[in-house]
Amino acid sequence: MSVAFKLDDPHAMPAAAIASVRDKGHAVVHGLASGEEVEAFRPAIESAVRRHADNQAPLEERGTYGKAFLQVTNIWQYDDTVKQFVFAPRFAKAAADLLGVPAVRLYHDQALCKEPGGGHTPWHQDQNFWPLDTDKTITMWMPLVDVPAEVGSMTFGSGTHKRGEIGQWFIGDDSEAKFAELVEREKLPTETHGAMKAGDATFHKGWTLHRAPANPTALLRSVMTIIYYADGTRVGPIDSKMRRMDQKFWLADIPPGELAAGPLNPRLWPPSLDRLGMRKQGLPSS
Ligand SMILES: O=C(O)CCC(=O)C(=O)O
């Protein structure tokens, strides 16, 4: 079943957001989707999370990472309504414009639902998981519910995207401790975009250091994330167990040096002619 909202009309990215991504590695874009649009997709996303999230044990039985959220990756594959949201041309065009590239592909999506009483998301950099030979990568993080200040959105280490890999510290207690120590020692500027409305979005680059606070409220903090990279990117070195897993699961095992353009990585902006329904009219697809 699909919903009436196509999410295909482009929203011009404000110059301040483009500059913020370039200079700080993150930005907020208010009203990228309307409350009504998001509400049309939220039930399908939350229901797919309940059906497919791995670790749904009681919170007290989970480790730090498990307490941070219920997580489902490439959730678009489970439900056509969710696919319509993840493949939305409006979101992909925003990502392309913020990265300053003409075309982007999907790396993967991730639903991240922080439960009532859920724990903090430890400091980490995303891109040390990703074997992508570019720094032109960006995540859209969009709450599907209004997120009050007590729940909060992410905190970013402004400017850290310019440093590339700071340490091979994968998300967990160790990354939280090591990055917190670094932030403190170097007095790194940190910023949050605070409370957000459903349909607002933050965007952060692949190397931008970030964390999120715990959820002390009774609200399910439902968030959809979509990770994009510049079209033309090649698979990078497989130099860790994490990158090997990502190569296998999200890049169809494409070898290093080849184009990162597997069946799970459709070009989302500009949308391929297939998805615009042009194939039916006998035009070639891209
Ligand atoms: O939603 C969160 O708590 C963290 C999200 C995150 O780390 C990401 O989208 O890269």
PDBQT file of the ligand as one rigid body, heavy atoms in Angstrom, charges set to zero:
ROOT
HETATM    1  O1  LIG A 301      19.409   8.728  16.593  1.00  0.00    +0.000 OA
HETATM    2  C1  LIG A 301      20.393   8.589  17.305  1.00  0.00    +0.000 C 
HETATM    3  O2  LIG A 301      20.299   8.446  18.516  1.00  0.00    +0.000 OA
HETATM    4  C2  LIG A 301      21.758   8.563  16.675  1.00  0.00    +0.000 C 
HETATM    5  C3  LIG A 301      21.728   8.632  15.189  1.00  0.00    +0.000 C 
HETATM    6  C4  LIG A 301      23.055   8.502  14.535  1.00  0.00    +0.000 C 
HETATM    7  O3  LIG A 301      24.060   8.254  15.135  1.00  0.00    +0.000 OA
HETATM    8  C5  LIG A 301      23.142   8.705  13.092  1.00  0.00    +0.000 C 
HETATM    9  O4  LIG A 301      22.106   8.913  12.428  1.00  0.00    +0.000 OA
HETATM   10  O5  LIG A 301      24.261   8.683  12.548  1.00  0.00    +0.000 OA
ENDROOT
TORSDOF 0
